[in-house]
Amino acid sequence: MAGSSLLALLDDIAAVLDDVALMTKVAAKKTSGVLGDDLALNAQQVSGVRADRELPVVWAVAKGSFLNKLILVPLALAISAFIPWAVTPLLMVGGAFLCYEGFEKLAHKFLHPKTAGTESEHQETPALSPKEIATYETQKIKGAIRTDFILSAEIIAITLGTVAHTGFLQQVLVMSGIAIVMTVGVYGLVAGIVRLDDVGFYLSRKKASIARLIGNGLVNVTPYLMKTLSIVGTAAMFMVGGGILTHGLPMIHHLIEGASVSVLTLPTVGSILNMLTPTVLNMLFGVVAGAVVLLVVTLLGKLKPKKSAEKAS
């Protein structure tokens, strides 16, 4: 009896683990798009840091990302259990914040071109004191962790939607597994990207001509790759943030779906436009939303000094 009970228990455990593995695979596929955005955003966020400080900064952001998910997984489970209606509004707040950050970057670049150009042209921090460098790194890390929180929330929300019909234990296992895999994957790749130039320098000193060729290629390509990731990262803010907002606004979401279906009738390019249309429209909506939020924040910021002055008088 004891043996048969043990075998039955092991069979149940195997069945649960098999379900968890299957659902984790499905959730990983659904969140892969966010993973690409997360990679681009975080690689862009840590650019501009001194070469010898890149890996410590990436590690600091990775620890912050783990902490984000340590907060988000239990919070998502609690919200899903007690106030499931709050998931969409909370995600929309996060989406609006991403659009705001993206538009703020654009506004800073075009309204203060000298400052923005200095930072983009020189990938490392200028000659600063150790205290100023530490402050700069801290700001970079905090900004990256804030952005990661929004993207992590979307990853957790997508995963929760995948496992919503399952038991609590399976939800915990799948969401925890996705959180760990995504964090390790993203920041492992970010660490590799930011150190590509070092790999290039190492290979360029080798005797083999093919190694030197690859090394010199990596050294020459890395600055352009970082600039590209910076552009892609900003665009990803609008795509992810705009996508979250449009999915939370049924009327806008249906209009975008209708537009993507209507282009299917076009000859030759219909299927391509069908795939691109939702992404482009979500991004444009994100740009508009970011502009509106930035305008509101700026106006509120101008009102605060007036109120403080009135109180002082």
Secondary structure as the mmCIF struct_conf table of DSSP 4:
data_model
#
loop_
_struct_conf.conf_type_id
_struct_conf.id
_struct_conf.beg_label_comp_id
_struct_conf.beg_label_asym_id
_struct_conf.beg_label_seq_id
_struct_conf.end_label_comp_id
_struct_conf.end_label_asym_id
_struct_conf.end_label_seq_id
HELX_RH_AL_P HELX_RH_AL_P1 ALA A 2 LYS A 30
TURN_TY1_P TURN_TY1_P1 THR A 31 THR A 31
HELX_RH_AL_P HELX_RH_AL_P2 SER A 32 GLN A 45
TURN_TY1_P TURN_TY1_P2 VAL A 46 GLY A 48
BEND BEND1 VAL A 49 VAL A 49
HELX_RH_3T_P HELX_RH_3T_P1 ALA A 51 ARG A 53
HELX_RH_AL_P HELX_RH_AL_P3 GLU A 54 PHE A 82
HELX_RH_3T_P HELX_RH_3T_P2 PRO A 84 ALA A 86
HELX_RH_AL_P HELX_RH_AL_P4 VAL A 87 LEU A 111
BEND BEND2 HIS A 112 HIS A 112
HELX_RH_AL_P HELX_RH_AL_P5 PRO A 113 GLU A 121
BEND BEND3 GLN A 123 GLU A 124
BEND BEND4 ALA A 127 ALA A 127
HELX_RH_AL_P HELX_RH_AL_P6 PRO A 130 VAL A 163
TURN_TY1_P TURN_TY1_P3 ALA A 164 HIS A 165
BEND BEND5 THR A 166 THR A 166
HELX_RH_AL_P HELX_RH_AL_P7 PHE A 168 VAL A 194
TURN_TY1_P TURN_TY1_P4 ARG A 195 ARG A 195
HELX_RH_AL_P HELX_RH_AL_P8 LEU A 196 SER A 204
TURN_TY1_P TURN_TY1_P5 ARG A 205 ARG A 205
BEND BEND6 LYS A 206 ALA A 208
HELX_RH_AL_P HELX_RH_AL_P9 SER A 209 GLY A 248
BEND BEND7 LEU A 249 LEU A 249
HELX_RH_AL_P HELX_RH_AL_P10 PRO A 250 SER A 262
HELX_RH_3T_P HELX_RH_3T_P3 VAL A 263 THR A 265
BEND BEND8 LEU A 266 LEU A 266
TURN_TY1_P TURN_TY1_P6 PRO A 267 VAL A 269
HELX_RH_AL_P HELX_RH_AL_P11 GLY A 270 ALA A 312
#
